[in-house]
Amino acid sequence: MPCSCVAADLARKFDLMTERKKLTLNKPADSTDGPSDERGYAPRRPPVRGSGSAPRARQTAEQAAKAREERAAREQGARPPRREAYADDRPPARRGDERPARRSDAPGPSPGVRGDERRPPRRDERPADRWGERRDDRGDTRRDERGPGRPSGAPTAHARREQPDRPRYDAPRPHEAPYQPAPKPVSSHDDGKMRLSKLMSERGMASRREADEWIEQGWVRVDGQVVDELGTRVFPDVVITVDPLASTQQAQRVTILLNKPIGYVSGQAEDGYEPAIVLIHPENRWTGDHLSTQLTRGHLRNLAPAGRLDIDSTGLLVLTQDGRVAKALIGEDSGVEKEYLVRVQSMADPTAEDVSKVVSPEDMERLRFGLELDGRQLKPAKVSWQNEHQLRFVLREGRKRQIRRMCEQVGLKVVGLKRVRMGRIALGDLPVGQWRFLRPDERF
């Protein structure tokens, strides 16, 4: 078929479709149709759309005027007036516009509806000076160094805290009463008196600790009367005098060596037995002690045993105020040797004259190493015969009743125990029940 014939056929079909469309649009109105114009033709109806696709509502003249006012206010940098109500600004609903209620239908700005002037202005529509630009005195527009993260005109945190009309967190609220501290309880000591040691400290005579030590030793007089009781309260205008001995001989941390007799416990009194510390008094001091230190009441305070001896044992007992000495003797890492002389008898043959012949060499080796107490392996010990009835033990640890329990495991009963040395300090000629000071040149 020639091209001219094809073109003519297409043109004829197009003209036919055009005529049909005109006839449909300009169809005369019937009695069942809607209203018609003066020519008798019905206006074109909007196409039927599904839910959510209603045509965009046109603005009324009043709404258009308000939109122009808001746009002009934004251009001038002023804040647009707040819209109090939006329901009255909407155009009346038309037939065929019914649709389900959506979130954008609620009162208030709905930025999701295109063309709605109630949406907030976009970033590019906001005033420039609120988004990182500022004007200096010369009128030049410059970018704020703080960047677009915060408006340049917004007050800083420090400025907000300094605003006088901003309520303070610590200010009382209108419905709350201002804070009032509770009244202090009336004390029975509010009689104008104060502790003697505190008064001495305020007068610069001594520290409170030194004052307590001087009071305990009887070196302090109040109005001529000796005061030796801690916690004594006096009036602030009393006369306080201190014995000259306090300035020449201060209470120091001391270590005392005692030859403990049988029948005394090392620590606190128990079961009616007295502690060994009751033997520490001037009358029991060994005459061979030539140290110039004089025993005072302060020396007996916090005096504790470093390495105990049970009630049936005798020998060297160390009582000290110095924590360093106690740690060196009984600390977990202590390696100080303790030497004991132990008189034993055989459990199998109590009447044996030579116990050393009853104990086998294997049991002697077990005493030196291989025994356990309370599920723990004992450290190696030095054990040897001093005579036929006496053993010599050198230990580097101190378990409760350790030597007695070790001897029981090899069939021996301890009938006498005496500690004769601790480290480099030996008991020597110190009589039973007497004591002496540890000299400054002596070390364990």
C-alpha positions in Angstrom: 0.0 0.0 0.0 1.4 3.4 -0.9 2.5 5.7 2.0 0.0 8.4 1.0 -2.9 5.9 1.4 -1.7 4.9 4.9 -1.4 8.6 6.0 -4.9 9.3 4.6 -6.3 6.4 6.5 -4.7 7.4 9.8 -5.9 11.0 9.4 -9.5 9.8 8.7 -9.4 7.6 11.9 -8.1 10.5 13.9 -10.8 12.8 12.7 -13.4 10.1 13.6 -12.1 9.8 17.2 -12.1 13.6 17.6 -15.7 13.8 16.5 -16.7 11.1 18.9 -15.0 12.9 21.8 -16.7 16.1 21.0 -20.1 14.4 20.9 -19.4 12.9 24.3 -18.3 16.1 25.9 -21.1 18.2 24.4 -23.9 15.7 24.9 -27.2 17.5 25.6 -28.4 17.3 29.2 -31.1 14.8 30.0 -33.6 14.9 32.8 -31.5 12.4 34.8 -28.3 14.4 34.4 -27.1 17.2 36.5 -27.6 20.9 35.9 -26.8 22.3 32.4 -25.8 25.7 31.0 -27.9 28.0 28.8 -26.8 26.1 25.7 -28.2 22.8 27.1 -24.9 21.1 27.6 -24.0 19.5 30.9 -20.6 20.5 32.4 -17.9 17.8 32.4 -17.8 15.8 35.6 -14.6 15.1 37.4 -13.3 11.5 37.0 -14.0 9.1 39.8 -10.9 8.5 41.8 -10.1 6.0 44.5 -9.5 6.7 48.2 -6.8 9.1 49.0 -6.6 10.7 45.5 -9.2 13.5 45.7 -8.4 16.6 43.8 -6.5 19.4 45.4 -8.8 22.0 47.1 -8.6 25.5 45.8 -8.0 28.4 48.1 -10.6 31.0 48.7 -9.9 34.7 48.4 -9.6 35.1 52.2 -7.1 32.2 52.4 -5.1 33.5 49.6 -4.8 36.9 51.3 -3.7 35.3 54.6 -1.1 33.3 52.7 0.3 36.4 51.1 0.5 38.1 54.5 2.4 35.2 55.9 4.8 35.0 52.9 5.5 38.8 53.3 6.2 38.4 57.0 8.7 35.5 56.3 10.5 37.5 53.7 10.9 40.4 56.3 12.4 37.9 58.9 9.5 38.2 61.3 7.7 35.3 62.9 4.5 34.5 61.1 1.3 34.9 63.2 0.1 31.8 64.8 -2.9 30.1 63.2 -5.4 29.5 66.0 -7.8 27.3 64.0 -7.6 25.6 60.7 -10.9 23.9 60.4 -12.6 27.2 59.5 -10.0 28.0 56.8 -10.7 24.9 54.8 -12.9 25.2 51.7 -16.3 23.6 51.9 -16.3 20.0 51.0 -17.7 19.2 47.5 -19.6 16.2 46.4 -17.4 13.3 45.7 -14.6 14.5 48.0 -15.4 12.2 50.8 -12.4 10.1 52.0 -11.3 8.4 55.2 -9.9 10.5 58.0 -6.1 10.8 57.9 -3.5 12.2 60.2 -3.2 15.3 58.0 -6.9 16.1 58.6 -6.3 16.8 62.3 -6.2 20.5 63.3 -2.8 22.0 62.9 -0.3 22.3 60.1 -0.2 19.4 57.7 3.1 19.5 55.8 2.3 16.4 53.9 -0.4 18.0 51.7 1.1 19.6 48.7 0.0 23.2 48.2 -1.3 23.6 51.7 -0.1 27.0 53.0 -0.4 25.7 56.6 2.8 23.6 56.4 5.9 25.0 58.1 8.3 26.8 55.7 11.1 24.8 54.2 14.7 25.3 55.1 15.4 27.3 52.0 12.4 29.5 52.7 13.4 30.5 56.2 15.2 33.8 56.9 18.9 33.6 56.2 19.9 35.1 59.5 18.4 32.2 61.4 20.4 29.5 59.6 24.0 30.3 59.9 24.2 33.8 58.3 24.6 37.0 60.2 25.1 40.6 59.3 27.8 42.8 60.8 27.8 46.5 61.3 28.8 47.1 57.6 25.8 45.2 56.3 27.7 42.3 54.9 26.2 38.8 55.2 28.7 36.3 56.6 28.5 32.7 57.5 28.4 31.9 61.2 31.5 29.9 62.3 29.2 27.7 64.4 27.8 26.2 61.2 24.2 25.4 60.3 23.7 23.3 63.5 22.3 26.1 65.6 20.9 29.6 64.7 23.3 32.4 65.3 20.7 34.4 67.1 19.9 31.6 69.5 21.1 32.2 73.1 23.9 30.0 74.4 23.6 27.8 77.4 25.4 30.3 79.5 23.1 33.1 78.4 20.1 31.0 79.1 21.3 30.4 82.6 21.8 34.1 83.1 18.3 35.1 82.0 16.6 36.7 85.1 13.1 35.5 84.1 14.2 31.9 83.9 13.3 30.0 87.1 16.1 28.7 89.1 16.2 25.0 90.0 17.0 25.7 93.6 14.3 28.3 94.0 11.2 27.2 95.9 8.1 26.5 93.9 5.0 28.6 94.6 3.2 25.7 96.2 6.2 24.8 98.4 7.5 26.4 101.5 11.1 27.6 101.5 13.7 25.2 103.0 14.3 25.6 106.7 17.1 23.6 108.4 15.9 21.4 111.2 16.7 22.7 114.7 19.8 21.1 116.2 19.1 18.8 119.2 20.0 20.2 122.5 23.0 18.3 123.9 23.6 17.6 127.5 27.2 18.8 127.0 26.2 22.4 126.1 27.4 23.6 129.4 30.3 25.7 128.1 32.9 23.0 128.7 35.1 21.3 126.1 37.4 18.4 125.9 40.8 19.0 127.5 42.7 17.6 124.5 40.9 19.9 122.1 41.5 22.9 124.3 45.2 22.1 124.4 45.3 21.7 120.6 43.6 25.1 120.2 46.1 26.7 122.5 49.0 25.3 120.4 50.3 23.2 123.3 50.2 19.9 121.4 48.2 18.0 118.8 45.1 16.2 120.1 46.8 12.8 119.8 49.8 14.0 121.8 47.5 15.6 124.3 45.7 12.3 124.8 49.0 10.5 125.3 50.1 13.1 127.9 46.8 12.9 129.7 47.1 9.1 129.9 50.6 9.3 131.3 49.5 11.8 134.0 51.6 14.7 132.6 48.8 17.2 132.4 47.5 19.4 135.3 44.4 21.5 135.2 44.4 24.3 137.8 47.1 22.4 139.7 45.2 19.0 139.7 46.5 16.0 137.7 44.1 14.8 135.0 44.7 11.3 133.7 41.2 10.4 132.3 40.6 10.7 128.6 37.5 12.7 127.6 37.7 15.1 130.5 35.8 18.3 129.9 36.9 21.6 131.3 36.0 25.3 130.9 38.0 27.3 128.3 39.5 29.6 130.9 41.3 27.0 133.0 45.0 27.0 133.6 46.8 24.0 132.0 50.3 23.0 132.8 52.4 20.1 131.3 55.1 18.1 133.0 58.6 18.8 131.6 59.0 15.1 131.1 56.5 15.3 128.2 58.9 17.4 126.1 62.0 15.3 126.7 60.5 11.8 126.6 57.7 11.3 124.2 55.7 8.1 124.1 57.2 6.0 121.3 56.3 2.7 119.7 58.1 0.1 121.8 58.8 -3.7 121.6 59.0 -5.7 124.8 60.6 -9.2 125.2 59.0 -11.3 128.0 59.9 -14.7 129.3 56.3 -16.0 129.7 55.7 -18.5 132.5 53.2 -21.3 132.3 49.6 -20.4 133.2 49.4 -17.1 131.3 47.7 -16.6 127.9 49.4 -14.6 125.2 46.4 -12.4 124.2 43.1 -11.5 125.8 42.1 -13.1 129.1 40.2 -16.3 128.7 38.8 -19.1 131.0 39.9 -17.2 134.1 43.6 -17.0 133.0 45.3 -13.7 133.0 47.0 -12.2 129.9 50.8 -12.0 129.8 50.6 -8.2 129.6 49.8 -7.9 133.3 53.4 -8.9 133.9 54.6 -5.7 132.2 55.2 -3.3 135.0 58.3 -1.5 136.4 58.8 -4.1 139.2 59.1 -7.0 136.8 61.7 -5.3 134.5 64.9 -7.2 134.2 67.8 -5.7 136.0 70.1 -6.5 133.1 68.1 -4.1 130.9 70.3 -1.0 130.8 68.2 0.9 128.3 67.3 4.4 129.5 63.7 4.3 128.3 61.2 4.5 131.2 58.0 2.5 131.1 54.9 4.7 130.8 51.2 4.1 130.6 51.3 4.9 126.9 53.7 2.0 126.3 51.0 -0.4 127.4 48.4 0.9 124.9 48.0 -1.2 121.7 50.7 -3.6 122.9 49.9 -6.9 121.2 51.7 -10.3 121.0 53.6 -11.2 117.7 53.7 -15.0 117.8 51.6 -16.6 120.5 52.5 -19.2 123.0 49.7 -21.4 124.5 49.0 -21.5 128.2 51.2 -24.7 128.8 54.2 -23.2 127.0 56.9 -20.9 128.2 59.8 -18.9 126.7 60.2 -15.8 124.5 57.1 -13.8 123.9 57.3 -10.6 121.8 54.8 -7.8 122.6 55.0 -4.8 120.2 53.3 -1.6 119.3 55.1 -1.5 115.9 53.2 -3.0 113.1 56.4 -3.5 111.1 57.7 -5.8 113.7 54.5 -7.8 113.9 54.4 -8.2 110.1 58.0 -9.4 110.0 57.3 -12.1 112.7 53.8 -13.4 111.8 53.1 -12.0 108.3 52.1 -14.4 105.5 55.5 -13.8 103.8 57.5 -14.1 107.1 60.6 -16.2 106.9 61.8 -15.5 110.4 62.9 -18.7 112.2 61.4 -19.7 115.6 63.4 -22.1 117.7 61.8 -24.4 120.3 63.0 -27.0 122.8 60.4 -29.7 123.2 60.4 -32.4 125.8 58.5 -35.5 124.6 57.6 -39.0 125.6 56.5 -42.0 123.6 52.8 -42.8 123.5 53.5 -46.5 123.0 56.0 -46.7 125.8 55.6 -43.8 128.3 58.2 -45.2 130.7 61.0 -45.4 128.1 64.2 -43.8 129.4 65.6 -43.0 126.0 62.8 -41.7 123.7 65.2 -41.1 120.9 65.6 -44.9 120.4 61.8 -45.4 120.2 61.2 -43.0 117.4 62.1 -44.5 114.0 64.2 -42.6 111.4 61.2 -42.6 109.1 59.1 -40.6 111.7 62.0 -38.2 112.1 62.0 -37.6 108.4 58.2 -37.0 108.5 58.7 -34.4 111.2 61.1 -32.6 109.0 58.9 -32.7 105.9 55.8 -34.6 104.8 53.1 -33.8 107.5 49.9 -32.0 106.9 47.7 -29.9 109.2 44.1 -28.9 108.3 44.6 -30.2 104.8 47.6 -28.0 104.1 51.2 -29.2 103.6 53.6 -27.9 106.2 56.8 -26.1 105.3 60.1 -27.9 105.8 61.3 -27.8 109.4 64.6 -28.5 111.1 64.1 -31.3 113.7 66.9 -32.9 115.7 67.5 -34.5 119.1 68.8 -32.2 121.8 69.1 -35.1 124.3 67.3 -38.4 124.8 64.1 -36.7 125.9 64.2 -33.4 124.1 63.8 -32.4 120.5 64.9 -29.2 118.9 62.5 -27.6 116.4 63.2 -24.7 114.0 60.1 -23.5 112.2 59.4 -20.8 109.6 55.6 -20.8 110.2 53.3 -20.8 113.2 50.1 -22.8 113.1 47.9 -23.2 116.1 49.5 -25.8 118.4 51.6 -26.9 115.5 54.5 -28.7 117.3 52.1 -30.6 119.6 50.0 -31.8 116.6 53.1 -32.7 114.6 54.4 -34.9 117.4 51.1 -36.6 117.8 51.2 -37.8 114.2 54.4 -39.7 114.9 53.3 -41.2 118.3 54.9 -38.6 120.6 53.4 -36.6 123.4 54.7 -33.1 124.3 55.2 -32.7 128.0 57.1 -29.4 127.8 57.7 -26.6 125.3 59.9 -23.6 125.5 60.7 -21.0 122.8 64.3 -19.9 123.0 64.8 -17.8 119.8 62.9 -15.6 117.2 65.1 -14.6 114.3 68.3 -13.1 115.7 66.8 -12.4 119.1 67.5 -15.1 121.7 65.9 -15.5 125.1 69.3 -15.5 126.7 69.5 -15.0 130.5 66.1 -13.3 130.8 64.4 -14.8 133.9 61.0 -16.4 133.8 58.2 -13.7 134.4 60.5 -10.8 133.7 60.8 -8.5 130.6 63.1 -6.0 128.9 62.9 -3.5 126.0 64.1 -4.4 122.6 67.2 -2.3 122.0 67.5 0.0 119.0 70.5 -1.9 117.6 68.6 -5.3 117.7 66.8 -6.6 114.7 64.8 -9.8 114.2 
